[in-house]
Amino acid sequence: MSHIFITGGTGYLGTVLVRQALAAGHTVAASHFSQTPPATAGVAWAPLDVRDPQAVAARLTTLRPDLVMHTAYLQAGPDLMAVTAEGAGHIARAAAAVGSRLIHLSSDVIFDGERTGTYTEADPPTPITLYGQAKARAETLVAEAHPAATIVRTSLIYGFDPIDKLSRFVLDVATGRVAAKLFTDEYRCPIYVADLAAALLELGELRYRGVLNLAGAEQVSRYEFGRLIAQVWDVDPAGIPAGLSAESPTRRPRNCALDSSSAQALLKTRLRGVREVLQSTGREGE
């Protein structure tokens, strides 16, 4: 069993990682910043501002974990680059200094989305959004500071207990509480949060270094995904308006589908598509 440190332990993915790591018998420490951590037995919680390199170095020096799972990030706001990019670099340097294995969570939106087909690990980042730029910068900083790190590119993360933010947004759109369109020409490979957490923990036992795509097996449009999620929660998907990303006033990455065949060949954990997840959990989709 390993001593694991999870940054962003109160986040959506971090919460599941903490739970699964404890269940697997690992010693778990986790950081929090803006959210109060739950009173989870067996977890050593610690406040941490990843923007502060001295605080990061001190925390890692004290803990000296076998494995660091870096999931903390911001998606928008004035501190986007400081947290999501520079913070990742601080974590990577500190992890390398104490000899900790590092898994860094990146994103499929590091690409411009103009690809026909899927992106592989060999494809270089071509970000067109501020968040994509921050994630791409984070990849560069992590690779420079910790060459043995694993940089995991993943996609939309969803789950049911509790419901994730994206699914909640979909339900709000479907019921008319939020006015928005879901795009039929934006494609992603959504991954079930429990599958992602299990895959990451399995990956932590391996010595894979470099970039690895780790997303769901099924490519779906945002509109198609929204309809599936609405049906899961017994909401009429007919209430979801369809739209085209190509007609959006703001340029967005359209096809960010990831080829995760290398990860699936490496791992025992199955990277299931959204329809398979819904069927296996007794939640029926289209």
N, C-alpha and C positions, 0 to 999 in steps of 0.2 A: 504494500500500500504506500501511497505517496503523501507528501505534505504539499497541498495545493493552495495557492493564493489566487483568488478571483477578484479582479477589479470590477467595479460596477455590480457588486453582488446583490443590490436591491433592484436592479433592472429586470426587464422581462426575461431575457436569456439568463442573466446571472442568477436569478432566483431558482430556476430549474437546474442550472449547473450545481449550485450549492446543495440542493436537495438530492440530486443524483450522486454527487461525490460523497456525501455523507452515507447514503445508502450502500455505496460500494466499499465503505470502510476507510476512506481516505481521511486524513487530518485536514481540516478545512479552515482557512482564514479568508476573510472577504472584506472589501472596502466599500464604503458608502460616502456620499457627499451631500446631495440635496434631499435625500429621503432617509427617514428614520428606519433603521434595520429592525426586522422582527426579532422577537426573543426566541431564536432558533437554537435549540440545545445542541451543543457540540461545535458551534461556529464561533471563531474568534473574530469579532467585528472590529473594524478600525476605520475612523474617518480618514479620508485621504483626498487631497486636491492634486490631481495629476499635473496641473499647471506648475506646481512647485517642485523643481528637480531635487532640491535638498530634502524635502519631505518624502519624496518617492524613494530616494536613495536610502534614507534613514529607515523607512519601513521595510524595504527589502533586505537591508543589512540585518535588521532585528529578526525578521522571519526566516530568512534563508530557505525559501521553499524549494522543493524539487521541481515544481512546475508553476508557472504563472500563466493564468488565462486572462488576457486583457480584453474585456468586453466594454469597458467604460467609454462613452463618447457623447458628443452633442451633435444634433442633426441640423441645428440652425442657431442664429444669434451672434452677438458680437464676440463671444468667446469660442466660436466654432473651431477656428484654426488652432487656438491655444490649447483647447482640450483634446480635440479629435486628432490633430496632427502632432503638435509639439508634445502633448501629453504622452502619446504613444512612443515618441522618441525617448522621453524621460524613463518610461517603464522599461523599454528595451535596453537602454544603457545600464540601468540599475540591475536588471535581471542578468545581463551578461557579466557584470562586475562580481556578482555573488555566485555565478555558475548555475543559475536556474534555467531550466528549459522554458521556452516561451512560445505560446500560441497567441497570435494576434488576430483579432476579428476585423476583416475588411468587408468590402461590399461590391455588389455587381454594378453599382452606379459609378464606378471609376471609369466606365466605358461610355462612349458617345451614343451607343445604341444604334448605329447605322449598319451593323453587321447583318448579313443574311446568313442564318444558321446560328451556331452557338460559339461562345468564347471559350478558349482553352487557357491553361496556365501560361502558355507561351505568349499570349497577347498582351502587349504593353498597355498601360492605362491611357485613356484619351478622354478625361473628364470634361463635362460641359456645364456642370452645376457646382455651386460653392461647396456643397457637401461632398460631391464626388472629388473635387479638388483636394479637400481636406483629407479624405480617405486615401487618395493617391499619394499625397505628401507623407502620410503616416506610413504607408508601405515602404517608401524610400528611406525614411528615417529608421524604421525597424530593421530593414535589411542591412543598412550601414552599421548600425550599433550592435546588432546581434545576428551575425550571418547564419547561425545555426537555427534561427527561429523558424516556425511555421507560420506563414501568412495565409489565413483562411479567407477566401472570398465566398461570401454567402449571399442569399437573396432575401425576399420577404419572409419574415418569421411570423408564424401564426400559431394560435393555440386556443384552448377552450376553458381552462380552469386556472387562472381567470382568462377572460377573453382579451385578446391583444388589441392594441390601439387601431390597427388597420381594420380589423374585423368590426370593431365598434363603429368606426367611421362608415364602413359599408352599410351597416344596419341603420345608421342615422340618415344616410342618403336614401336607402330603400324606403324608409318610413316618412321621408319628407322633412325630417328635423334639420337636415343640412342640404343646401342646394349645391349640387355638384354633378359632374358627369364622370363615368368610369370609361377609360379609353379602350377601344377595341383594337388599337394598333400599338399598344405597349405590352411587351411580353417579358415575363419573369418566370422563375422556377421556385415557387414558394416552398418553404421547408417547415415541417412541423417542429415546434420548439423542443419537444422531448427527443425527437430523432437527432436534431442538431446537437443537443447537449450530450447525448450518448455517444455520438460520433466524435465529438471533441474530447471527451474523456478517454475514449479508446485511442484516439490519435496521440494523446498525451503520453501513452505508454510506448509509443514508437519514436523513432529518431528521424522522421521525415523532416527535411529542411527545404525552405523555399515556399513558393506559392502552391496552394492546393484549392481547387474549386470544391465547395461542399454545399450543394443545394438540392432541392427536391428533384425527382426524376421526371416530372411532368412540366412541360412548358405551357403556360396559359396566359391569356391576356388579362389585364386588370379587370375588364368587364366580365369575362368568364369566371375569374376567381371570385369577383363580387357576387355573382349569381349563385355560385356554389355555397359561399359562406352564408348568404341570406337564407337559403333553403335549410342549412344546418340549424339555424336559429328560428325556423318556422316563420320566416318573414317572406312575403311575396316578392320574388325578384323582379316582377314586372314594374315595380316602383323605381328601379335603377335606370336612369337615363344613360344612353350610350353616347360616346363622343369620340373624336379623333385627336390624338396628341399632335398630329401634324398641323392641326388648325389652332393649337394653343398659342396665345401671344408670347408665351415663354418657352424657349427651346428646352425640350426634355429628352433624355435618352429613351428611345422606343424599344428596341430589342436588346435586352440585357440577359438573355438566356445563357446559362452557364453549362458547359459540358463537365459533368462531375464523374465521368467514367473512371478517371484515375483514382479518385477517392473511393469509389465503390469497389474497385479491384483491390484496394489496399485494406479496407475496413470490413469487419463482419457486420457492423451496424448497417441496416438497409436504409437508403436514402429514398424514402417513398414519395410518390407523387401525391398531389392533394386528393384525388379521387380515391386512391387506395387507403389513405389515412381515414377519410370519411367513412368508407365501408368497414374498415377494421375496428373503428370505434363505435360502430352502430349509428353513425350520423350519415344519413343518405344525402348525396348530392344529385346532380342531374344525371 
